[in-house]
Amino acid sequence: MTLMSLTINGDTCTSCGACAEECPAEAIVRAGGTYTIRRRYCIGCSHCALVCPVDAVETDLGPLPAWRDPGLRPEDVHDFLVGKRSVRRYRPDPVPREHLDDILQVGSLTSSASNAQSWRAVVLAGPAVGAVGSRIMRFYGRVLEAAGNPLVRLALRFTAARRFLGKRDHYARRIREYFEGRDSLFFHAPAVVVLTYPRRRGHFGMTDCVLAGQAMMYHAQSLGLGSCMIGFAQMAINRRKDLRHCLRMLPDHRVGLVFTLGYSDRRYDKLPHRRAMPVTYLDDLDGSGADPR
């Protein structure tokens, strides 16, 4: 099922075929001298309308918004992207609602597998951030307490919680300090975004959330906001039904990404050292053209 209905106006169509060539779902066929969209196969991506030179493709949501290339210099885009930092110190200033709405809109316009757009967002702000954070930290406290049992420790070695076993004292201290006022989970961020997806979407759903979340965090940076992905929150929410319930998540949804938002209390004017990504270039499959490095 698509989120938008598209049709081709036969009176306007010039039968150039650009729409059929562009369609990733092969939903457009020629019929009676013009082209038609087979709704059964259409995924509603609207690429046919984007490339039609005479605006013959019409949608039930009205004309598509205009867009123009802003003409950004590649070197400026490069510097902006590599300057993204994971912010863990925030000012108490709230994130304006109009900024949150703008950031969420960017996420909604991000590409998704088969144009499923099946993600949903939960935005925590104000006291809700601390309330959810406390529930998450109490969950991890119970995990550490249970890990005192040798049999439980053995069982945990086969779960995602095994990472806690070698650092139990470290995490116990962080949990204790959290309830003493030092937020080592959300870092006192004024807002937290939780992106969810239907279980049936599997890895595609999680990838969609990551793509949308990354775009949202980059746009937040353009608005002067910092962000940081919070994997510990994601794991806890996916483990605990009560957490998913308090976030009002749909019963069949899982968390694909959690990230903080807020104004950074730090200024970064240097880049960190990073290991270069290992790359293998393949020109053919017999190995003679490979250039691994």
C-alpha positions as CSV (number, residue, x, y, z in Angstrom):
1,M,0.0,0.0,0.0
2,T,1.4,3.4,-1.0
3,L,1.1,6.6,1.0
4,M,0.2,8.6,-2.1
5,S,-1.8,7.9,-5.2
6,L,-0.3,8.8,-8.6
7,T,-1.9,8.9,-12.0
8,I,-0.8,9.9,-15.4
9,N,-3.0,12.5,-17.2
10,G,-3.4,11.0,-20.7
11,D,-4.3,14.4,-22.2
12,T,-1.0,15.9,-21.0
13,C,1.3,12.9,-21.4
14,T,3.6,13.1,-24.5
15,S,4.6,9.4,-24.2
16,C,8.3,10.2,-23.9
17,G,8.7,7.3,-21.5
18,A,10.9,9.1,-18.9
19,C,8.5,8.0,-16.1
20,A,8.7,4.3,-17.0
21,E,12.5,4.4,-17.3
22,E,12.8,6.1,-13.8
23,C,10.3,3.8,-12.0
24,P,12.2,1.5,-9.6
25,A,9.1,-0.8,-9.1
26,E,8.5,-1.2,-12.9
27,A,4.9,-0.1,-12.1
28,I,4.5,2.1,-15.3
29,V,3.5,0.5,-18.6
30,R,2.5,1.8,-22.0
31,A,-1.1,1.3,-22.8
32,G,-3.1,2.8,-25.7
33,G,-0.4,5.2,-26.9
34,T,0.2,6.6,-23.5
35,Y,1.5,5.4,-20.1
36,T,-0.4,4.2,-17.0
37,I,0.6,3.4,-13.4
38,R,-0.3,0.0,-12.1
39,R,-1.2,0.9,-8.5
40,R,-0.6,-2.7,-7.4
41,Y,3.1,-2.3,-8.0
42,C,3.5,1.4,-7.3
43,I,5.5,2.2,-4.1
44,G,4.5,5.9,-4.2
45,C,8.1,7.2,-4.4
46,S,6.9,9.9,-6.9
47,H,10.1,9.7,-9.0
48,C,7.9,9.5,-12.1
49,A,6.5,12.9,-11.3
50,L,9.9,14.3,-10.5
51,V,11.3,13.5,-14.0
52,C,8.1,14.2,-16.1
53,P,9.0,17.2,-18.4
54,V,5.3,18.2,-18.8
55,D,3.9,17.5,-15.3
56,A,1.6,14.8,-16.6
57,V,2.0,12.7,-13.4
58,E,-0.5,13.9,-10.8
59,T,-0.9,13.1,-7.2
60,D,-3.8,13.0,-4.8
61,L,-1.9,15.3,-2.5
62,G,-1.5,18.1,-5.1
63,P,1.5,19.4,-7.0
64,L,4.9,18.4,-5.8
65,P,6.9,21.1,-3.9
66,A,9.5,22.9,-6.0
67,W,13.2,22.3,-5.3
68,R,16.4,23.7,-6.6
69,D,20.0,22.7,-6.0
70,P,21.4,25.2,-3.4
71,G,24.8,25.0,-5.1
72,L,26.8,24.3,-2.0
73,R,30.5,24.1,-2.5
74,P,31.8,20.4,-2.1
75,E,34.6,21.6,0.3
76,D,32.1,23.3,2.5
77,V,29.8,20.3,2.6
78,H,32.8,18.1,3.4
79,D,33.9,20.4,6.3
80,F,30.4,20.5,7.7
81,L,30.0,16.7,7.6
82,V,33.4,15.8,9.2
83,G,32.8,18.4,11.9
84,K,29.8,16.5,13.3
85,R,30.7,15.6,16.9
86,S,28.9,13.5,19.5
87,V,27.9,16.1,22.1
88,R,27.8,15.0,25.7
89,R,27.5,18.3,27.4
90,Y,24.5,20.5,26.9
91,R,23.2,23.8,28.1
92,P,19.8,23.7,29.8
93,D,18.2,25.9,27.1
94,P,15.2,24.0,25.6
95,V,15.1,23.2,21.9
96,P,12.5,25.4,20.2
97,R,9.4,23.5,19.0
98,E,9.8,25.0,15.5
99,H,13.4,23.5,15.4
100,L,12.1,20.1,16.5
101,D,9.4,20.2,13.8
102,D,11.9,21.2,11.1
103,I,14.3,18.4,12.1
104,L,11.5,15.8,12.1
105,Q,10.4,17.0,8.6
106,V,13.9,16.3,7.3
107,G,13.7,12.8,8.7
108,S,10.3,12.3,7.0
109,L,11.8,13.2,3.6
110,T,14.8,10.8,4.0
111,S,14.9,7.8,1.6
112,S,13.6,4.5,3.0
113,A,13.7,0.9,1.6
114,S,10.9,0.5,-0.9
115,N,9.7,3.9,0.2
116,A,8.0,2.2,3.1
117,Q,8.2,5.3,5.4
118,S,7.2,3.0,8.2
119,W,9.2,4.8,10.9
120,R,7.6,6.7,13.8
121,A,9.2,9.2,16.2
122,V,8.8,9.9,19.9
123,V,10.2,13.2,21.2
124,L,11.0,13.5,24.9
125,A,11.4,17.0,26.3
126,G,11.5,18.6,29.7
127,P,10.8,16.3,32.7
128,A,10.0,13.3,30.3
129,V,13.7,13.0,29.5
130,G,14.6,12.4,33.2
131,A,11.6,10.2,33.8
132,V,12.5,7.8,31.0
133,G,16.2,8.0,31.8
134,S,15.5,6.9,35.4
135,R,13.5,3.9,34.2
136,I,16.3,2.9,31.9
137,M,19.0,3.2,34.6
138,R,16.9,1.2,37.1
139,F,16.7,-1.5,34.5
140,Y,20.4,-1.6,34.1
141,G,20.8,-1.6,37.9
142,R,18.6,-4.7,38.1
143,V,20.8,-6.3,35.4
144,L,23.9,-5.7,37.4
145,E,22.3,-6.9,40.6
146,A,21.3,-10.1,38.9
147,A,24.8,-10.5,37.5
148,G,26.0,-11.2,41.0
149,N,24.6,-14.7,40.6
150,P,27.1,-17.0,38.8
151,L,24.4,-18.8,36.9
152,V,22.9,-15.5,35.7
153,R,26.4,-14.3,34.7
154,L,26.9,-17.5,32.6
155,A,23.5,-16.9,30.9
156,L,24.3,-13.2,30.3
157,R,27.5,-14.2,28.4
158,F,25.2,-15.3,25.5
159,T,23.2,-12.0,25.4
160,A,23.9,-8.4,24.5
161,A,24.4,-7.7,28.2
162,R,27.7,-9.6,28.2
163,R,29.5,-6.3,27.6
164,F,28.6,-5.3,31.2
165,L,30.2,-8.3,32.9
166,G,33.8,-7.1,32.7
167,K,32.9,-3.6,33.8
168,R,30.3,-4.2,36.5
169,D,32.0,-1.8,39.0
170,H,32.3,0.9,36.4
171,Y,28.6,0.7,35.3
172,A,27.5,0.4,38.9
173,R,29.2,3.6,39.7
174,R,27.7,5.4,36.7
175,I,24.2,4.2,37.7
176,R,24.8,5.4,41.3
177,E,26.0,8.8,40.1
178,Y,23.0,9.1,37.8
179,F,20.7,9.1,40.7
180,E,23.0,11.6,42.5
181,G,22.5,14.1,39.7
182,R,25.1,13.2,37.1
183,D,23.3,12.2,33.9
184,S,25.7,9.8,32.1
185,L,22.8,8.5,29.9
186,F,21.3,11.5,28.2
187,F,23.9,14.0,29.5
188,H,21.2,16.4,30.7
189,A,20.1,17.0,27.1
190,P,16.8,19.0,26.9
191,A,15.4,16.7,24.2
192,V,15.7,13.1,23.1
193,V,14.4,11.5,19.9
194,V,13.4,7.9,19.7
195,L,12.8,6.4,16.2
196,T,10.9,3.2,15.9
197,Y,10.0,0.7,13.1
198,P,7.7,-2.3,12.7
199,R,9.3,-5.6,13.6
200,R,8.3,-7.1,10.2
201,R,10.6,-4.6,8.5
202,G,13.6,-6.2,10.2
203,H,17.0,-4.9,9.2
204,F,15.4,-2.7,6.5
205,G,13.4,-0.9,9.2
206,M,16.4,-0.3,11.4
207,T,18.4,1.0,8.5
208,D,15.6,3.4,7.6
209,C,15.7,4.7,11.2
210,V,19.5,5.2,11.0
211,L,19.3,7.0,7.7
212,A,16.5,9.3,8.9
213,G,18.2,9.9,12.2
214,Q,21.6,10.8,10.7
215,A,19.9,13.3,8.4
216,M,18.1,14.8,11.3
217,M,21.2,15.1,13.4
218,Y,23.1,16.8,10.5
219,H,20.2,19.2,10.1
220,A,20.2,19.9,13.8
221,Q,23.9,20.8,13.5
222,S,23.0,23.3,10.8
223,L,20.6,24.9,13.4
224,G,23.3,25.1,16.0
225,L,22.3,22.0,17.9
226,G,24.4,19.1,19.0
227,S,23.4,15.5,19.2
228,C,24.6,12.0,20.2
229,M,23.3,8.5,19.5
230,I,22.4,6.6,22.7
231,G,22.8,2.9,22.2
232,F,22.2,2.0,25.8
233,A,18.8,3.5,25.7
234,Q,17.9,1.7,22.5
235,M,18.9,-1.7,24.0
236,A,17.0,-1.1,27.2
237,I,13.8,0.0,25.5
238,N,13.8,-2.9,23.1
239,R,14.2,-5.2,26.2
240,R,11.5,-3.7,28.4
241,K,7.8,-3.7,27.5
242,D,7.1,-1.2,30.3
243,L,9.5,1.3,28.7
244,R,7.9,0.8,25.3
245,H,4.5,1.3,26.8
246,C,5.5,4.5,28.6
247,L,6.8,5.8,25.3
248,R,3.4,5.0,23.7
249,M,5.1,2.9,21.0
250,L,3.0,0.7,18.8
251,P,2.9,-2.9,20.0
252,D,4.7,-4.3,16.9
253,H,7.4,-1.6,16.9
254,R,11.1,-1.8,17.9
255,V,13.5,1.0,18.5
256,G,15.9,1.7,15.6
257,L,17.7,4.7,17.0
258,V,17.8,7.0,20.0
259,F,19.6,10.4,20.0
260,T,19.9,13.5,22.1
261,L,19.4,17.0,21.0
262,G,20.4,20.3,22.6
263,Y,22.7,23.3,22.5
264,S,26.3,22.2,23.1
265,D,28.1,23.5,26.2
266,R,31.4,23.0,24.3
267,R,33.0,24.4,21.2
268,Y,35.0,22.2,18.9
269,D,37.6,23.8,16.7
270,K,39.7,20.7,15.9
271,L,39.1,17.4,14.2
272,P,39.9,14.0,16.0
273,H,42.2,11.5,14.5
274,R,40.3,8.5,13.0
275,R,41.5,5.3,11.4
276,A,41.0,5.3,7.7
277,M,38.2,3.0,6.5
278,P,39.6,-0.2,5.0
279,V,38.6,-0.3,1.3
280,T,38.7,-2.9,-1.4
281,Y,38.3,-1.7,-5.0
282,L,37.0,-4.3,-7.4
283,D,37.2,-3.8,-11.1
284,D,36.4,-7.5,-11.9
285,L,35.7,-10.7,-10.0
286,D,38.8,-12.7,-10.7
287,G,40.8,-10.7,-8.3
288,S,43.3,-9.2,-10.8
289,G,41.8,-5.8,-10.6
290,A,41.4,-5.7,-6.8
291,D,43.3,-3.0,-4.9
292,P,42.8,-3.8,-1.2
293,R,44.1,-1.3,1.3
